[in-house]
Amino acid sequence: MSTPPTAAIIGAGISGLTTGKMFADYGVPYTCFETSDRVGGNWAFGNPNGHSSAYRSLHIDTSRHQLSFRDFPMPDHYPDFPHHTQIKQYLDDYTDAFDLREAIEFTNGVEQAHRLDGGGWELTTTRGERRRFDLLVVANGHHWDPRWPDFPGEFSGTEIHSHQYIDPRDPIDFAGKSILIVGLGNSAADIAVELSSKALDTRVTLSTRSSAWIVPKYFAGQPADKFYKTSPHIPFAWQRKFAQVMQPVTAGRPEQYGLPTPNHKFFEAHPTQSVELPLRLGSGDVVAKGDIDRLDGDTVHFADGTSDQFDVIVYATGYNITFPFFDEDLISAPDNRIDLYKRIFYPGLDDVVFAGFAQATPTLFPFVEAQARVIGAYAVGQYRPPSVDTMRRVIEEDMEFYTGHMLHRPRHTQQLDYFLYEHDLRTKELPAGRRRAAHAGGRTWVGADR
């Protein structure tokens, strides 16, 4: 085994925590830098660093059966779809069970990450310190920098992003108002359902450019995702075709409850999970419209030629992938695309790795756990990625495999199937990386700050 590096992890969300746990298992000395005073990242409701997009009523869309870490199952008393407070407690329990807290420097984020000429990184922290490390793990998340659309004209009412939404009274009092929600992802569906309650005396309209296929959370009395598992032994395209045939049978077509006809087939864009939205649409509590053409004062003109007046627009239009600590000329994600080998390695830079930068279907927690195994093995010389040219070729192949059939939108640049991804890492990539390391040797680290 090679001498382990000194490592820095940016962020104490799920990706930073799982990587830290794996570093501890492998004996890699590390420091985790966290801008907040608590762990949990996006799942720390009311996070003082402003990075959490959780709203008061939020429940996880993935069932606990799919969500649990493999080495730390969720408690049996948790409901099928836990509330965000339970997810936060789970992450706190995970942190304490593996003694991860002592390696985290709270309220001390990374302001700048400067790559040194001889390898390694010099980090400038919130406290004004300059610290050097051999290996940098980027785990700052990708659901904290709101992406705003750019429609012609100006709106004279109140505009907020779903990132700012807390509940029907916060950040504004929505009661009695005419509300337009732009987008049709899971957050848009949840907010539309909550704000369309007749008790609030609101009028809610949902605008969608591409529409969406709505999938139920339950099937045959069980969480629907318990029935979802792709196979590496059957062509992926065949499995998608089967799902496309079955979707209208199990959940109906979006037009049946008032949504526009999707401009894509099922699984050619990220589906939306909601039990209640079809009921609200079918009850007339939510009215669906197509794309926005332009804004004019309090009037919104839609692409179908109709218009309506609104008091508030809520943009549930996703997030940018942002690395404020990097020089953009070194590492950035234009149009939300960053090319990473196996969603981990940046070709040409062998002292930085990324954790958690994917939209993994149907589960994220085991996905980052699978990544952490690779990162840990890499740090101690038990895994080595292929050549830069091979990495770039495989990146394009993987992008085509996971996203080539999908709408070309910023929200789909990171889409992948967890089961196929994990199988590839476990049965192919890790064994191949071990052979490469045995043949050529693992990464040799500078040994900064030992």
N, C-alpha and C positions, 0 to 999 in steps of 0.2 A: 504494500500500500504506500502511495506517495504521501509526502507531508501535506496535511490539509492546509487550505488557504485561510487567511482571515477574511471573513465574509460580512457584508452589510446587506440587510434586507430593508427595502423601502416599503413600509406599510405593515400594519398589524391587523389586516382583515383576514379572511379565510385563507388566502394564498400565502400571505406572510407567515401566518401561524403554522400552516402545514409544512412549509419549507423549513421554518425554525425547528419544528419537531423532528424532521428528518435530519437536519444538521446535528441536532443533539444526539440522535441515534448513531450517526456516523462519527461523532467526535469532532465536528467542525466548529471552531470558535466563531461566534457571530454576534453581531449587534443588530437589533431591529429598531429602526427609526420610525416613530409614529407621531404625526402632527397633533393627534388628539390626546385626551387624558384617559382613554379607554381602548380596549380591543373591540373588534367587530366590524370596523369599516362601515360598509353600507348597511349592516344590520344593527348598528348602534343608533337607534331612533333618537333624533335630536342631537346627533353627534356635534359637539362644539366646533369641530373643524369645518362644518358645513358640507361634508361630503356624502352624508347619508341621504338617500332618496326614499327612505321608508316613510309612509304615512301612518296615521294613528290606527287605522283599521286593517292594515296590511297583514295578510296571511301568505305564507309561501305557496307558490303554485305547483311545486314539486312535492310529492308526498314524502313523508319521513322514511318510507320504505326504500325509496330511491336516493334520498338525500344524505343518509348517514355516512360518516366516514367509516371505512372498512375496519379500522382499528379502534373505533370509539362509537359504537352504535347509539342512536338516539334512545332515550328512555322509553320503555314500553307504555308508560302512562301518557306520553305525548299523543295528541290527536293526529289523525291522518295528515292534516294540513296545518302545521303549527302557526301560531301568531308570531309576529316579529319579536315580541318579548321573550318567547320561548327559544327562538333561534339564537338570540343574544345570550340567554342563559346557557344554552348548549355550548356556545363558543367560549364563554367564561369558564365553564366546567372543563372543556377541552384544554384550555390554557393552563388551568390549575392542575389538572390530572398529570400533565407532562412537564410541569414546572417551567413553563415558557415565559412567565411574566418577568423574571429577573433579568432576562436578556433584552427586554424592550425598554427603550428610552422614550418615555411618554413626553408629549408637548415639546418634542425636539425632532422636527422634520428635516428633510434634506432640501436645501434651497438650490444647490448647484452640485452637479456631478461632473467632475472634470477628469477626463481620461489622461493618464500620465504617459509620457513618451516611452518609458521602459515597461509599460504594462501596469495594470492596477488602476485604482481610482482615488482621487482626492475629493472628499465630500465636504461641502460647506453647509453647516447645520443652522437651524433656526437660532441657536444660541451663539452663533458667530464662530464656532469652532471649525477647525480644518482637520479632518481625520482621513487616514489612508487605509485602504483595504485592497486585498488581492482580487476578490470576486464580488460583483455587485448583482443582487437579485432585485429586479424591478417587480414589485407587487402592489402598485399604488391603485389598482382597480380601473375600471372603465365605465362606471355608472355614477360619475360625480360632476362631469363638465357638461352642462346641458347644451344640446344642439337645437338652435332656433331656426325655423324656416324663414325664407325670404320671399314674402308675397308682395306683389306690387301694391302701392298705396300705403295709407297709414290708418290705424285703428284708434279711435278717440276714447274707447273704454279702457278697462283694466286688462292687461296681458300678464299672464304668469306662465312659467314652465311647470310641468308636473313635478319636477324636482323640488319646487317650493311648496307644493300642496301638503297640508297636514290633515285637515278635516274640514267639514262644512263651515266652520267659523274662523279658520286660520289658513292662509295669511289674510284673507278678507272674509266678511260675512256674505256667504253665497245665497242666503235665504231671500226668496222673492225676486231673484235675478234671472235674466235670460242668458244662458251659458252655451258657448260653443266649445266643444272639446275636439282638438285636432289630433288625429292619430287613432290607431286601432290595435295597439299592443295590449299587454296585460294591464299595465297601469291605466291606460285610457279606459279600458273596460271597467276596471274597479272604480275609478273616479266617476265615470258616467253613471254607474249603478248607484253609488252613494249619493251623488248630487241630484239624482232624479226622483228621490223619495218625495211622495206627495206631501209629507209633513213639512218639507222645506218650501213649498209653493214656488218651485222653480220651473223653468222651461229649458230642457236640455237637448241640444243637437250635437250629433257626432259626425265630423267630417273625415272622410278617408279617401286617400288617393288611389290605393290599390285594393281596398277592401281586405277581408281576411276570412280564413276558415276558422270557425269556432269549434274547439274540442271540449268535451265535457270533462269534469274532474272525476266523475264516477261512471263506472260501467259495470253492470251486473252486480251492483251493490258493493263494489270494491273500487279503490282509487284506480282510475283508468291507466295510470302509468305503470301499475303493477303488471299490466298485460303487454307493455311495450319493451321489447328487447330485439335489437337487430342482430343478425347473424353474419359472421365473417365468411361463412361457407356458402352463402347464397348471394348472387349478384345484387349489389345495392339498388340498382335500377329496378330489378324485379320486386324487391321489397317495397320500394316507393310506389310502384304500380299497384301492388296489392292494397296498400294503405289508401291510395286514391280511389280505388273501387269501393272500399269498405266505408270511407268517411261519410258519404251521403246516406248510407244505410244506418250508421250508428248515431250520427249527429245532425243529419239533414244538410241542406244547402243554405248558404247565408241569405239568399234572396227570400227564402221561406219565412224569415222573421224580419225582413225589411232592410237588410244590408244590400248595397250595390253588388252586382256580380263581380267576383274577384277577377283580376286580370292575370291570374296564374292558377295552376293546378295545386292541389293539396301537397304540402311539403316542398313547393317551389318558393315559398316565403315562410317566415316563422309563423306558425299558427298561434291563435289566441285562446287561452284557457279561461273559460268563464261558465259558471252554472247560471248566473242571474241575468247576464246581458241579453240573451235571447228572450227571456221573459219580459224584461223591461222594454225591449223593442216591440215584442208582440203585444204588449199592453198599451203601447203608445206613449209610455213615459219618456222614452228616448226616441228621437227621430233621426234617421241616418241620411246623410247627404254625401255627395261625391267631393271632389277636390275643390279647393278655393281658387277662384280666378283672380280676385283683387279685393282690397280693403278700401273702404271709403267712409271715413268718420265712424259712426256706429253701425254702418251697413256692411255686410259681407256678401259679396257676389260669388256665386258658385259656378263651376264649369258647365253645369247644365242650363245656365241662363237664369236661374232663380236667384233671389236675394232675400236676406232677412236681417233684422236688427238685433244686436246683442249688447249686453252690458259687460260681459267678461269673455275672454278667450283663454282657454287652458291648452297650452301646447304640450302634448304628450308625444314628442317627436324625437326621443332618443338622446344619445349622448355622444360626445366626441372622445376619441382616444387621445389623451394628452399626457405629455411628459414635461412638466414645467421646469424640471431640474436639468434637462438635457439641452445642449445647443441644438437647434433644429437642423443644422447642417450635419450633425453627427447622427442623431436618431430622432425620427418623427413619424407620424402616421397620417400622411395626407389622404383625404377622403376616407379616413378611418381604416386604412390598410397599412399594416406593418408586416413585412415578410419575415416570418420566423420559422426555422426548421423545427418541425414537430411542435410548433407553437411555443418553443422554448428558446432556441439559439438564433442569434443574429449573425448571419454569415459575415465573416471578416473580423468580428470582435469576439475573442474567445474568453474574455473575462467579464462578460455580462450575460445574464440569463433572465428570462421573463417567466412569470408565473401567473396564471389566471386569465390570460388574454385570449379568451374564446367564448363563444356562445354555445355551450355544450348542451345538446339535447340527449336525454331529458334531465340531466343532473349535473350540477356544478361542483359540489363538494368532493365526490370521489374523483372527478376530473383533475382538480388541483392536487389531490392526494397522489394520483398517478404521475403527474408532472414532478412532484416533489421527490419521488423515488429516483427519477432520472437525474434531477439536479443534485441530489445527495451523492449518487454514484459518481457523477462527473467530478464533483468537488474532491473526492478522495482517490481519483484516478482509476476507478473501476468501470468507467464508461468514457468513450471518446466519440464525438460526432464524426461524420465523414468529411471529405474535403469540401472546401467552399463551393466549388463547381457542382459537386454532387448535391450539396444542401440546396443550392438555388434550383437545380433541376427538380428535386423532390418537392420543394415548396410549391412550384407551379403544378406539379402532378397532384399534390394534395389539395390545392385550391380548386382545381378542376373537379376532383373527385367529390369534395364536400360541398362546393358552392357553384360549380359550373351549371347546374340545372336550376339555380335560384335566380330570383330577380336581382338585377345589379343595383343594389341599394347599399348605403353605408352600414345599415344594421345587419347586413348579411355577410360582410367581409370576414367575420370570425366564426361563422357557423360551422359546426362539426357534430358528428354523431359520437357520443361518449363511448358506447359499447365497441364500435369499430376502432376508435382511437385507442382505447385502453388495451384491446386485444393486440393491436399492432405494436404498441410499446412493450407489452409484456412478453409476447411470443417472438417478435422479430427485432425490434429496434434495440431493446436492452441487451439481448444476447449478441447481436451484431456489434454493438458498441463495446461490449466486454471483450470481444475478439479483437477489435481494433486497438483497444487499450493494451491488451496483452501483447500484441504484435509491435505496436509503435510506442507504447508507454503512455501513461496518463499525462494530463496537463501539469507542467512544472510551474509552481507559483513563486512569485517574487519574495514573499515573506514579509510584507510591509507590516509595521507596528506589532511585531511579535514580542 
